[in-house]
Amino acid sequence: MGLQATSFQDRKRKAINIAALGAVLGLAFLAAVPFVLVSGYILVKGIGSVDWAFFTELPKGPGETGGGMANAMAGTGVLVTMACLLGIPWGMATGIYLSEYGHGKTASILRFTVDLLTSVPSIIVGIFVYGLIVVHIGYSSYAGAAALAIIMLPIVARSTEEIMKLIPNSVREAGLALGLPRWKVILRILVPGCMGGLVTGFMLAIARVAGETAPLLFTAFGNQFYSTSLDQPIASLPVQIYNFAKSGFPDLVRQSWAGALVLVGLVFFLNFGTRSLLYLKNRKEIKS
């Protein structure tokens, strides 16, 4: 009887395990379905409008055919780069503090504030930066980058905190036992040890801000030409896609689909390229 009961329990455990695994795989598949559907639809609508002129020429006027979004792609690159230079170190420092030193009332208030900032609509951030910067110096790359950096901040901070919490305390204790000051343990042991997870958080923040339109309408505004100065209005893909899509002119609407496809493609290849480089680096370290 005992052997039969044990055999029954084993079969039951395996059946539950298979059912749970199937449920997890099914939910994972469902999570991928929206991305596949959206990406596929954008690909179908936009692939026919992507050509060499789209990447190299400036936009034409309403009713004219041809042209491209070269200025918008260059502007998006400038804005996202400036936002990363400001938002990633800021958010990373906040996340490190919350993970390594955040055990008091001050840290609790800071953590609560970061969580609240995550839920603030992006248009509110745009209005805030408009009142803080634009009313004083006008529409500019600085204002657009500041708005995007504020949106990036809570994403980078929370992802950094949670990823660094996954490192066992024994690693910290080992570094301190060697006589290293705590800041060196953090920068030379903990941060390199979880760099893959940190970069994933950075990519999530970049993907979030790369497609933001509302805050840029209030800060960077837009430009039909290349921006030659950071204190002047600058074009961006999200704003140009928005303007073209609502124009009502067939050729501009067609180009807006192409711009959406390029924007999705840029985010995809940025994530894919970064993960590939990290994977190759980890394999090289393991072999050495």
N, C-alpha and C positions, 0 to 999 in steps of 0.2 A: 504493500500500500504506500509505503514511504517513497519508493522509487517512482511509482505512478504519479503521486502528487508532485514530486520534483519535476518529472517530465512535463506534466501539465503546466506547472508554473513557468518552466522554460519556454514552452510553446506560447503561452500567454504573453510573456515578456517580449519575445521576438515579434509577435503579432502587433503589440502596442508600439514597439520600436519602429516597425515597418510603416504602421499607420501614421505615426508622428513624423517620420522622415518624409513620407508622401505628402503630408499636409504642409510641411515646411517648403518642400520643393514646389508644390502647387502655388503657395503664396508668393514665393520668389518669382515664379513665372508670371503671376498676375501683376507683380510690381514692375516687371519689365514690359508688359503689354502696352501701357500708356506711352512709354518712351518710343517703342517701336512704331506705334500707330502715328504719333505726332511727327516723328522723324521721317517716316515713310511718306506721309502726306506732304510735308514740306519739300521732300526730295522730288516728288512727282510734280508739284506746282512750280518749283524753282529751278530745276536742273536745266530746263530748256533756255533759261535766260542768263545762265552763267557762261560768259565768254571772256576773251582776253580784254576787250574794251571795258567790261564791267570792273576789272581790277586796276585798270590804268587810266581811265578817263574820268573827268568831272561830270556831275549830273547835268543834263540838259534842262531847258525850261519846259513848262507845262505845254503839252501839245506837240513837242518835238520828239522824235524818235532817236534811239541810241543813247550814248552816254553811259556812265557807270557810277560807282560809289567809292572811288579811290580815296577821296578826301575823308569820307566817313570811316573807312577801315583804318586809315592813318590816325584819325582822331581818336577812335576807340582804343587803338594801341597806346597812344599817349596817355589817355585818361586812366586806363586800367593799370599801366605801369606806374604812374604817379600814385594812384590809390594803393597799390601794393607796397610801394616804398614807405608810405605813411601808415597804412592800416595793418600790415602783417607784423612789423616789429612792435607796434603799439598793442595789438591784440595778443601777440605771443608773450610779451612781458606781463600783461594782465593775467593770462592763463597760467604762466609759471608762478606768479605770486599766489594765485588762488590755490594752486596745487601744492606748492612747497611751503608756503607761509600762511595760507588762509585758514586759520583756525579760530579767529576771534570775532568779535562783533563787527569790526570794520570790514573784515573779509565777507561776512554774511551780507552786509549791506551792499558791498561791491558786487557780490554774486547775484543778489536780487536785482540790482540795477542793470547788470549785463543781460539778465534774462528778460527784463522789461524792454530793453533796447532791441532785443531780437524781434519782439512783436510789434514794434513801432512801424507803421506803414511807411514805405519809402518816400511817398509824396510829402509826408510830414518832415522827413529829413531834408528834402529839397527846399521846402519852405523855410526851415530853420537856417540852412546855409544861405538862402537868399537874403534873409534879414541880417545874418551875421557878416556876410562877405559881399554879396552882389550889390547891395544898396550902397556900399562904400567904394568898391573898385569896378563894378560892372560885371557883366557875364564874362567868364574866363575859364581856362583850363584849371586854374587853381581851385575855383569854386566847385567845378564838376568833380575833380579828384577828391576834394574834401568830403563831399556828399557820399561818394562811393566808399571812401575810407571809413566813414562812420557806419555804413551798412556792413562793411566787412568786419569791423571790430568785434562785435559779439560772437560772430560765427567762429572767427579765429581763436578768440579767448576761450570759449566753451570747449571747442574741440581740443585745444592745447591742454586745458586742465584735465579733461577726461582721459586723454591718451597718456599723459604723464602719470596719472594716478594708477595706471595699469602696471607700471614698473614696480617690482617688489621692493620693499623697504631694505631688504638685505643688500641690494645694490648700492643704495645710498650709504648704508652703514659701512660697507666695504671701502668705499671711496673716502669716507671720513676717517676710517681706521688707518688709512695710508698717510694721513696728515694733510690731506687736501682741504682747503677752505670750502665752505658749502657752495659758494658761487661757482667755483671750479668744478665741483662735483656735478652741478646742474648743467653747466655749459659744455663740459668735456666728456661727461659720461651719460647723463640722462638724456639730453637733447639729441646727441648722435644715436643713442640707442633706440629712440622712438621716431627717428626722422621720417620713416615711411608713413607712419600714421599722421605725423604733423603735416607732411606735404599733402596728404589726402584732405585734411582740413583746409589747407590753403587753397587747393583746387576747388573745393566746394564753395569757398568764399568768392573766388574769382568767377566761377560759373554763375554765382548769384548776381554779382554786380555787372557782369559783361552785358547782360540783357536788360538792365534797368533803363527805363525811359523817363518816368515821372520826375525823379530828382534832377535829371539832366535838362529837362525843359525849363526848370527854374534856375539853373546854375550855368551850364555850358551853353545853353540855348540852341546853337546850331550855326552852320556856316556852309554856304554853297561852294566855297573855295577852300584851298589849303590854308590852315592857320599858321602864320609865321611867328606868332608871339604867344606865350603862355598866358598873357594877361588880356587876351582877346577871345571872343566867342569861337568855339571849335565844333566841328561836325562830329557826329558819332553814329554808329550803325543803328542802334535802337531808335534814336530820334528821327533819323532819315527814313527808316522803315515806316515809322508811324506817320510821318508827313506824306510819304509817297502813297501809303495805303489809303489814306483818307482824301487824297487829291481828286479821285474820280477819273483820272486820265488812265486809259488802259495800259499804256507803256510804262507809266510810273508805278501802277499797281503790279505789273509784271516784274519790275525791278525790285519792288518791295519783297516779293516772294524769294527772289534770288538773294537779296540781302539777308533774309531770315535763314536761308539755307547756309550761307557763308558763315553767319554767326554761330549756328549750331555746329557746323564743321570745325570752326576755330576752337570752340570749347572742347569738342570731342578729341581733336588731335593734340591739343594742349594736355589734356588729361592722359591720353594714351602715350604720348611722348615722355611725359614726366614719369609715369609708372614704368615704362620700359627702361628708362635710364636708371631708376632706382633698382629695378630687378637685376639689370646687368651689373650694377655696382655691388649688390649683395652677393651675387654669384661669384664675382671676382674676389670679394673679401673672404668668402667661404673657402675658395680654392687656395688662397694664399695662407 
